[in-house]
Amino acid sequence: MEWKLPNELNNPAPRDIYRLPIFIKQWVWIFGVLGFFGVLPILIISAVILNNIHKFEVHGLVAIAHIDKSYLVKERHGWNCMVEYSFFNKERVFIDKNKTSYNNINCSRMYGRNIKIYYLKDNYNRNVPMDKNRENENSLMNISSLLLGLIIVSSCYVFLQSFFQLRREAKLMRLGCATQGWITTSAIKRQNNQRFLRVYGIYKDREENIYNFHKDFSLMYGDDGNSVLEKAKLNTTILYYPGRHDLNIMYPPKYIGFYSE
């Protein structure tokens, strides 16, 4: 098929461009998904666990417990010290066979010690050493902060990628040169459990030098990419910036449009 320059690209530079609504819609969708499936579950789970921890501090009664046994146990992330302790509650009822584990502690020195514990008046089996309760609270806050930090950093990374792509497309749409492209090969790839079609091709600049380009197309479930590939082959147009051929894009771009369209 004979290549034809799109009419809107035939206007002299700088061309009149605008940002397509998909840029904002994409970010509303991304932040919505991250908030609903990422931040919100972390906050809910942390709030529930933190409430249980604070319940001992607010409603728990304090008792002195005696450590009857201490021994090492092998767990997923290494060796921990398991201690078994007993205590008398406020009504002088003997409560035994209570267990908890510590990490990074000299287990042999735990045997025979007395420790302070919290216990619930209406449920003696719900009890925890005071230092362990503080340790659980600190661990929860550290893990929650780490997970939220990772989500924020990941969001910023994706946002910056989209932002730089937006700037790249805007520059090329306003000032770039248009030329014919030829698709040479294609492949279906997978990233983050998402399938997409990547097409590879070549184009020539005004000096007849040859350069490479590629573009990714999202695929629906079960799509083999043939229909997308056929559309991509029709009248393939490449926008490039003289002297910066790493900025080339396949027309039309994702985020930028023309007011004349």
C-alpha positions in Angstrom: 0.0 0.0 0.0 1.4 3.4 -1.0 2.3 5.5 2.1 0.3 8.7 2.6 1.2 11.5 5.1 -1.7 12.1 7.5 -3.3 15.5 6.8 -2.8 16.8 10.3 0.9 16.2 10.1 1.2 18.2 6.9 0.8 21.5 8.9 4.0 23.5 9.5 5.7 23.3 12.9 5.1 24.1 15.6 1.7 22.3 15.4 -1.2 23.0 17.7 -1.5 20.1 20.1 -3.4 19.1 23.3 -3.3 16.4 25.9 -5.8 13.6 25.3 -8.2 12.8 28.2 -6.8 9.2 28.4 -3.8 10.6 30.3 -6.0 11.7 33.2 -8.3 8.8 33.0 -5.4 6.4 33.1 -4.1 7.9 36.3 -7.5 8.0 37.9 -7.8 4.3 37.2 -4.2 3.5 38.4 -4.6 5.4 41.6 -8.0 3.9 42.1 -6.7 0.3 41.7 -3.7 1.0 43.9 -5.8 2.6 46.6 -8.5 -0.1 46.6 -6.3 -3.2 46.3 -3.1 -1.8 47.8 -3.4 1.0 50.3 -6.9 0.3 51.7 -6.2 -3.4 52.6 -3.0 -2.5 54.3 -4.7 0.2 56.3 -7.6 -2.0 57.3 -5.4 -5.0 58.3 -3.0 -2.7 60.2 -5.9 -1.0 62.0 -7.4 -4.4 63.1 -4.1 -5.7 64.4 -3.2 -2.4 66.0 -6.6 -2.3 67.8 -5.9 -5.8 69.2 -2.5 -4.6 70.4 -3.9 -1.5 72.0 -6.7 -3.5 73.6 -4.1 -5.1 75.9 -2.7 -1.7 76.9 -6.1 -0.2 77.5 -8.2 -3.0 78.9 -5.6 -5.6 79.9 -4.6 -6.4 83.4 -1.0 -6.7 84.4 0.5 -9.8 86.1 3.9 -11.2 86.8 4.6 -14.4 84.9 7.3 -17.0 85.4 9.1 -18.6 82.4 8.9 -22.3 82.9 10.6 -23.4 79.6 12.7 -21.8 76.9 14.0 -23.5 73.8 15.0 -22.8 70.2 12.6 -23.6 67.3 13.4 -23.5 63.6 11.1 -21.2 61.6 11.1 -20.0 58.1 13.4 -17.0 58.6 15.8 -18.7 61.1 15.8 -19.8 64.8 13.5 -18.2 67.4 13.3 -18.6 71.1 10.1 -20.2 72.3 9.2 -19.5 75.9 6.4 -21.1 78.0 5.2 -19.2 81.0 2.6 -19.3 83.7 1.0 -16.8 86.0 -1.7 -16.2 88.7 -4.5 -13.8 87.7 -6.2 -11.3 90.0 -8.5 -14.0 91.4 -5.4 -16.2 92.2 -6.3 -18.7 89.5 -3.2 -20.4 88.1 -2.9 -20.0 84.3 -0.2 -22.1 82.6 0.9 -23.4 79.2 1.1 -20.0 77.6 3.6 -19.6 74.8 5.3 -16.8 72.8 8.4 -16.5 70.7 11.2 -14.0 70.5 13.9 -13.4 67.9 17.4 -12.0 68.4 17.5 -13.0 72.1 19.7 -15.3 74.2 17.3 -18.2 74.7 19.3 -19.9 77.5 18.9 -16.8 79.7 15.2 -16.7 79.5 14.5 -19.8 81.6 13.5 -19.0 85.1 13.0 -15.3 84.6 9.9 -13.3 85.6 8.3 -11.0 83.1 5.3 -8.6 83.1 2.3 -9.6 80.9 -1.0 -8.3 79.9 -4.1 -10.5 80.1 -7.8 -10.0 79.5 -10.1 -10.4 82.4 -12.8 -12.1 80.4 -10.4 -14.4 78.6 -7.3 -15.5 80.5 -5.9 -17.4 77.5 -5.5 -14.1 75.6 -2.3 -12.7 77.1 1.0 -11.4 75.9 4.2 -10.2 77.5 4.4 -6.5 77.7 7.7 -6.2 75.8 6.4 -8.6 73.2 3.3 -6.4 72.7 5.5 -3.3 72.1 7.6 -5.4 69.7 4.5 -6.4 67.8 3.4 -2.8 67.5 6.8 -1.6 66.3 7.0 -4.5 63.8 3.5 -3.7 62.5 4.3 -0.1 62.0 7.6 -0.9 60.2 6.0 -3.4 57.9 3.0 -1.1 57.1 5.3 1.8 56.4 7.5 -0.3 54.2 4.6 -1.6 52.1 3.1 1.8 51.8 6.5 3.2 50.8 6.9 0.6 48.1 3.4 1.4 46.7 4.2 5.2 46.7 7.6 4.6 45.1 6.1 2.3 42.4 3.3 4.8 41.7 5.9 7.6 41.3 8.0 5.4 39.0 5.0 4.6 36.8 3.9 8.3 36.9 7.3 9.5 35.8 7.4 7.0 33.0 4.0 8.3 31.7 5.0 11.9 32.3 8.3 11.6 30.3 6.3 9.7 27.6 3.9 12.6 27.5 6.7 15.2 27.1 8.3 13.1 24.5 5.1 12.8 22.4 4.3 16.5 22.9 7.7 17.5 21.5 7.5 15.2 18.5 3.9 16.1 17.7 4.7 19.9 17.8 8.1 19.8 16.1 8.9 16.3 14.8 9.4 15.2 11.2 7.1 12.6 9.7 8.2 9.8 7.5 7.2 6.3 6.3 7.9 3.3 8.5 8.1 -0.4 7.7 7.3 -3.1 10.2 9.8 -5.9 10.0 8.8 -8.3 12.8 6.5 -8.7 15.8 6.3 -10.7 19.0 3.7 -11.3 21.8 5.4 -10.5 25.2 4.3 -10.7 28.8 5.1 -8.3 31.6 3.4 -8.1 35.1 0.9 -10.8 33.9 -0.1 -8.6 31.0 0.1 -9.7 27.4 1.1 -7.2 24.7 2.2 -7.1 21.1 5.5 -5.5 20.3 6.2 -4.5 16.7 9.6 -3.7 15.4 10.4 -1.7 12.3 12.7 0.7 10.4 12.4 4.1 8.9 14.5 6.5 6.9 15.2 10.2 7.7 15.7 12.9 5.2 19.3 11.9 4.6 18.2 8.3 3.8 19.8 7.0 7.0 18.0 4.0 8.5 16.8 3.8 12.1 14.9 1.3 14.2 11.6 1.8 16.1 9.2 -0.3 18.2 5.8 0.1 19.7 3.7 -1.9 22.2 0.0 -2.7 21.8 -2.2 -4.0 24.6 -4.0 -7.3 23.9 -7.3 -8.5 25.3 -7.6 -12.1 26.6 -7.4 -14.6 23.8 -6.3 -12.0 21.2 -3.5 -13.4 19.0 -2.5 -9.9 17.9 -3.2 -10.4 14.2 -5.9 -7.7 13.9 -3.7 -5.2 15.8 -0.7 -6.1 13.6 -2.7 -5.6 10.3 -3.8 -2.2 11.5 -0.3 -1.3 12.5 1.0 -2.2 9.0 -1.4 0.0 7.2 0.1 3.3 6.3 2.8 3.2 9.1 3.9 6.7 10.0 6.9 7.5 12.2 7.6 10.8 13.9 11.3 11.6 14.7 13.3 14.5 15.9 16.5 15.3 13.9 19.6 14.5 15.9 17.6 12.6 18.5 16.4 9.4 16.8 15.9 7.7 20.2 12.8 10.0 20.6 11.0 8.5 17.6 7.3 7.3 18.0 4.9 5.5 15.8 1.9 7.7 14.9 -0.6 8.2 16.4 0.8 8.6 20.0 -1.0 7.6 23.2 -1.4 10.9 25.0 -1.2 13.8 22.5 -3.7 14.9 19.8 -4.2 17.8 17.4 -6.8 20.4 17.8 -7.4 20.1 14.0 -8.5 16.4 14.5 
